[in-house]
Amino acid sequence: MRAQRVALLGGLIAVSYVALQLFASVLLPFVAAAGIAYFLDPPASRLTRLGLPRGAAALVMIVALLAAGLLFALLLYPLIMAQFGILIARLPSYVDAVRAFAGVVIERLQQRLGPEVVDEKLRDLVSGEAGAMISFISSALSRLIGSGFALFNVLSLAVVTPVVGFYLLRDWPAVISRIDGWLPRRYEQVLRAQAHEVDRILSAWLRGQLMCCIALALFYAVALSFAGLDLGLIVGLAAGVLSFIPYVGTISGAVTSILLAFAQFPTSNGVLVVAGVFVAGQILEGYVIYPRFLGDRVELPAVWVIFALFAGGAAFGFVGVLLAVPVTAIIGVLCRFWLRRYLVSRLYLDPPNALDTSP
């Protein structure tokens, strides 16, 4: 009997892995739709309790989400495109600034280490490669934004995801009830308790992290814009959005902003102001935003989240990133459950045999 359960579990894991490997390129709209349905189920259930049919409640929530996305696009899309225009227009000056900075660094190294260690050819090579690197990054971003594959993914997300999300949100209670009916009777209470624990942790993390990302994106975008950084809006929004990966959003946003500030404010205190914005953002995140929206309700250590996001992205691409946190939450709940079982088991509690003890 135990062998059958182990074989069934192993088979499910193997089938899931193979399915993700085969269909990862087309699963993105469906995984995103499932995430939307999970996120919108509580407000839809409240509308249902107020007397609105489930289908109508699902339609209201999906339409509200689309309206919010459209409003965001109408308000910020022109500003973001203007920021990209500024980036493209000022890219030659950024290349020259980086090349000049690299030349100064090499010249100082040459003065300290001597011309036999750092020669003119190395200085010219480093200066040229620094400019070529920025040009390559710019051209790669332009190709990525304008490529047909990226356009297809955006269109599929914009069209398929809301439709699938509506059907999943409408049928969510029925799906959960059907899965609950499939649970083995012997373990249904235990499995149901673990499922509730996963739902508690996952919902707290997702909703809390969303509020943290929105708050940080608004703070960084507004603060960097007021600091006078030309690309402050887009860098601040990107830093806030990437904050769902602990430390990655802040570090990447700070490094990018400081480099841009060096190119824009070479002889002023603008660099210190930009650095101060991210110091203030870290204080705000650590003492106000994170305790307010997440607090002690989330039992997902930052190291676990970082590893899961990078491992999921390496294994299955963006679909793996979307699935990383739910899978991590499930593994964490199962590990804590097995640890509790172990701490009350005979394997842990039985005293050592006197015959086995050694002086």
C-alpha positions, 0 to 999 in steps of 0.5 A: 500500500505504501509502495502504491502511494509512493509510486503514485506521487512519483508518477504525478511529479514526473508527469508534471515535470514532463508537461512543464518541459513540453508546454512551458512556451504556451502555458504562460497565459493559463498560469497567469489566468490561474493566478488572477483567479486565485487572487480575485476569488475572495472579492468575487466570493464577497460579491456572491454573498451579497446576492450577485451570481457567481458568473456576474461577480467573476465578470465584474472582477475581470472587467475591473481588472482590465479597466485598471490595466487600461487606465494604467496604460493610458496614464503611464504608457506615453510617459514610459515611451518618452523615457525610452526616447530620452534613453535612446537620444542620450545613449551616445552621451552615456557611451562617451561618459562610460568610455571617458570614465573607463579611460580615467580608471585605466590611466590611474591604474597605469600611474600606480602600477606602471606602463609595463602592467597597463599599456595604451592598448589595454586602455583603448581596449577597455574604453572601446569595450565599455562603449560597445557593451552599452550599445549592445544592451541598447540594441538588444532591448530594442530588438526585444521590444520590437520583436514579433515573438514579444508582440505575440506574447503580449497579445496572447496575455492580453487576449487569452488571459482575461478569457481563461481567467474569467472561466477559472474565476467563475468555476473556482468554487466548483473546482475546489469542491471537486478536488476536495471530493477526490481526497482519500477519506483516510487522510482528508482532514490532514490534507485539508488542513495542509491545503488551508495552511498553504492558502494562508501563507500563499495569499498573505505573501501574494497580496502583501507583496503586491502592495509592497511592490506598488508602494515601492514603485510609486515611491521610487518613481516619484522620488527619482523624478523629483530628484531630477533623474531623466529616466527616474520614472521608468527606473523607479517603476522597474525597481518597485516591480522587481522588489517581489524578488527580495533585494533584487529590485532595490539593488538593480534600481540603485545601481542603474540610477547611480550610474545614470546619475553619474552620467547626468550629474558629473559635477553636482550632488545629484548622485548623493541625492539619488543614493539617498532616495534608495536609502530612504526606500530601504528604511521605508520598506523595512520599517513601514511597508513590509511590517504593514503588509506582510509582517509575521504572516508569511513563513517564506524566508527570503533565501527560499524565495530568491532560490525558488525564483531563480531555479524556476526561471532557469528550469521553465522560464517565466512560467517557472518564475510564476510557479516558484512561490506557490511550489515553495509555499507547498514544500515549506508547509509539507516540511513543517508538517513532516518535522512536527510528525518527526518531533512526536514520533518514536524515532525522535522520542525514544531514549537511547538503549543503555546497551548502545551507550558508550562511556 
